[in-house]
Amino acid sequence: MNIFADESVDRQIVERLRREQHKVDYVPEMAPGISDNEVLDWSNQKEALLITADKDFGDLVFRKKQSMCGILLIRLSGMPAAEKAERVAITVHRYGEEMLNRFSVLTKDALRIRKIKL
């Protein structure tokens, strides 16, 4: 699965996903400081699931109706980085294809996958 990780994503998550053989493009390694619009555009061009901890992407998709190939919003604050990485890797493994073309939110208690109506 192609994954595009925003700057807000912990490096441990990116490294964990790469160990699972996912192709992960990571904004800090490519173009640090690019705008959220550019991040969304790049993830769309690569047909990749965008992983982020930045809630602004919800605004771009729901309020501004921008297209996306799929977004996983990570809401795991306070959790150790290694545990976050494990949770994200398990989620991508189990639900990766289901999260494409959907807006998903991963919290400590649940994964919500929401289809987008454009």
BALUMKOL-490063 format. One record per residue (C-alpha): residue number from 1; residue in one letter; z, x, y negated. Coordinates in nm, 3 decimals, padded with zeros to 5 digits. Layout:
REM BALUMKOL-490063
{NUM 'A' {Z X Y}}
...
END
This chain:
REM BALUMKOL-490063
{1 'M' {00.000 00.000 00.000}}
{2 'N' {-00.082 00.121 -00.350}}
{3 'I' {00.220 00.126 -00.578}}
{4 'F' {00.243 00.198 -00.948}}
{5 'A' {00.598 00.289 -01.060}}
{6 'D' {00.698 00.247 -01.423}}
{7 'E' {00.912 00.501 -01.611}}
{8 'S' {01.213 00.275 -01.566}}
{9 'V' {01.209 00.335 -01.189}}
{10 'D' {01.445 00.600 -01.050}}
{11 'R' {01.269 00.905 -00.907}}
{12 'Q' {01.463 00.857 -00.581}}
{13 'I' {01.283 00.526 -00.530}}
{14 'V' {00.943 00.689 -00.579}}
{15 'E' {01.029 00.973 -00.340}}
{16 'R' {01.159 00.729 -00.077}}
{17 'L' {00.841 00.519 -00.093}}
{18 'R' {00.626 00.831 -00.065}}
{19 'R' {00.816 00.933 00.249}}
{20 'E' {00.711 00.595 00.390}}
{21 'Q' {00.348 00.704 00.330}}
{22 'H' {00.287 00.470 00.035}}
{23 'K' {00.053 00.597 -00.234}}
{24 'V' {00.276 00.590 -00.542}}
{25 'D' {00.150 00.670 -00.891}}
{26 'Y' {00.447 00.739 -01.118}}
{27 'V' {00.411 00.701 -01.495}}
{28 'P' {00.635 01.001 -01.586}}
{29 'E' {00.405 01.226 -01.380}}
{30 'M' {00.087 01.084 -01.529}}
{31 'A' {00.134 00.966 -01.886}}
{32 'P' {00.495 00.950 -02.004}}
{33 'G' {00.557 00.714 -02.292}}
{34 'I' {00.256 00.483 -02.245}}
{35 'S' {00.304 00.123 -02.351}}
{36 'D' {00.389 -00.162 -02.116}}
{37 'N' {00.040 -00.303 -02.173}}
{38 'E' {-00.112 00.026 -02.062}}
{39 'V' {00.115 00.039 -01.756}}
{40 'L' {00.006 -00.312 -01.659}}
{41 'D' {-00.362 -00.228 -01.717}}
{42 'W' {-00.340 00.089 -01.505}}
{43 'S' {-00.165 -00.091 -01.220}}
{44 'N' {-00.437 -00.358 -01.229}}
{45 'Q' {-00.715 -00.097 -01.226}}
{46 'K' {-00.555 00.065 -00.921}}
{47 'E' {-00.494 -00.277 -00.759}}
{48 'A' {-00.136 -00.167 -00.712}}
{49 'L' {00.200 -00.338 -00.692}}
{50 'L' {00.384 -00.250 -01.014}}
{51 'I' {00.748 -00.160 -00.958}}
{52 'T' {00.967 -00.166 -01.268}}
{53 'A' {01.319 -00.222 -01.394}}
{54 'D' {01.185 -00.335 -01.733}}
{55 'K' {01.218 -00.712 -01.794}}
{56 'D' {00.948 -00.696 -02.064}}
{57 'F' {00.683 -00.726 -01.793}}
{58 'G' {00.802 -01.082 -01.728}}
{59 'D' {00.723 -01.162 -02.090}}
{60 'L' {00.376 -01.010 -02.058}}
{61 'V' {00.296 -01.211 -01.747}}
{62 'F' {00.467 -01.544 -01.813}}
{63 'R' {00.450 -01.583 -02.191}}
{64 'K' {00.142 -01.379 -02.278}}
{65 'K' {-00.042 -01.473 -01.955}}
{66 'Q' {-00.159 -01.119 -01.881}}
{67 'S' {-00.307 -01.063 -01.538}}
{68 'M' {-00.137 -00.850 -01.275}}
{69 'C' {-00.183 -00.747 -00.914}}
{70 'G' {00.184 -00.798 -00.840}}
{71 'I' {00.514 -00.695 -00.995}}
{72 'L' {00.846 -00.611 -00.834}}
{73 'L' {01.125 -00.620 -01.093}}
{74 'I' {01.427 -00.425 -00.972}}
{75 'R' {01.762 -00.565 -01.089}}
{76 'L' {02.007 -00.341 -00.899}}
{77 'S' {02.223 -00.204 -01.181}}
{78 'G' {02.543 -00.032 -01.078}}
{79 'M' {02.410 00.049 -00.732}}
{80 'P' {02.388 00.418 -00.632}}
{81 'A' {02.035 00.560 -00.659}}
{82 'A' {02.005 00.631 -00.286}}
{83 'E' {02.105 00.276 -00.201}}
{84 'K' {01.856 00.136 -00.456}}
{85 'A' {01.583 00.349 -00.301}}
{86 'E' {01.664 00.221 00.046}}
{87 'R' {01.670 -00.144 -00.067}}
{88 'V' {01.336 -00.111 -00.245}}
{89 'A' {01.174 00.068 00.050}}
{90 'I' {01.292 -00.200 00.294}}
{91 'T' {01.170 -00.475 00.060}}
{92 'V' {00.827 -00.318 00.020}}
{93 'H' {00.801 -00.264 00.395}}
{94 'R' {00.894 -00.624 00.480}}
{95 'Y' {00.734 -00.816 00.193}}
{96 'G' {00.478 -00.582 00.036}}
{97 'E' {00.165 -00.787 00.103}}
{98 'E' {00.347 -01.110 00.016}}
{99 'M' {00.440 -00.968 -00.326}}
{100 'L' {00.078 -00.903 -00.425}}
{101 'N' {-00.041 -01.137 -00.701}}
{102 'R' {00.317 -01.256 -00.745}}
{103 'F' {00.613 -01.175 -00.968}}
{104 'S' {00.910 -01.073 -00.754}}
{105 'V' {01.268 -00.998 -00.853}}
{106 'L' {01.497 -00.792 -00.631}}
{107 'T' {01.870 -00.834 -00.696}}
{108 'K' {02.175 -00.727 -00.498}}
{109 'D' {02.184 -01.072 -00.337}}
{110 'A' {01.822 -01.182 -00.298}}
{111 'L' {01.450 -01.132 -00.334}}
{112 'R' {01.269 -01.403 -00.529}}
{113 'I' {00.891 -01.411 -00.501}}
{114 'R' {00.716 -01.633 -00.752}}
{115 'K' {00.347 -01.719 -00.754}}
{116 'I' {00.188 -01.689 -01.095}}
{117 'K' {-00.021 -01.975 -01.233}}
{118 'L' {-00.280 -01.841 -01.474}}
END
